[in-house]
Amino acid sequence: MVKTITVPDMAQELGVGQRKVYAMLRENLIPHIRSGALYLVSRAAWDLWLSTLGIQQPSTSRNGVLQ
């Protein structure tokens, strides 16, 4: 079974309120799967995201221009 992390635990680790975490989830800043009203965040995805501080690699077009 996949281990998950709760919104209160994410908020505590980030030092922000739960509302901020929900906003980050809605904005797709934190990797998750949505099942109805439930946000599922695997512990592995959370740990990886947290270790990179949520920095995503920029995508490039064919001519090398950042998008």
Secondary structure as UniProt FT lines:
FT   HELIX           7..14
FT   HELIX           18..26
FT   TURN            27..28
FT   STRAND          33..35
FT   TURN            36..37
FT   STRAND          38..40
FT   HELIX           43..51
FT   TURN            52..54
FT   TURN            62..63
//
